[in-house]
Amino acid sequence: MLGLSPALGAFLCGLLVGHSTLRRAAESMAAPIQSILLFVFFPVGGLLIDLQYLKDQIWVILAALVVVTGGKTFLNPALR
């Protein structure tokens, strides 16, 4: 009716329901679907990882890990 895309319309309806008295009922009805989506989301994300790329770039990954972890270790106390 307002000429919005389906995604934007669903977002705005979610905002309205979230701020109404129907929030608890909507949360209880959506809980099983939320569990299924979480169960599917994380394995799919893991399947998208290219293990060969990680193997080829292991030294870059380890160097970045050391720089970020070491930087946070030394900067956190210094900035307090």
Secondary structure, DSSP 4 states (H G I P E B T S, - for coil): -----HHHHHHHHHHHHHTSTTHHHHHHHHHHHHHHHHHHHHHHHHHT--HHHHHHTHHHHHHHHHHHHHHHHHHHHHT-
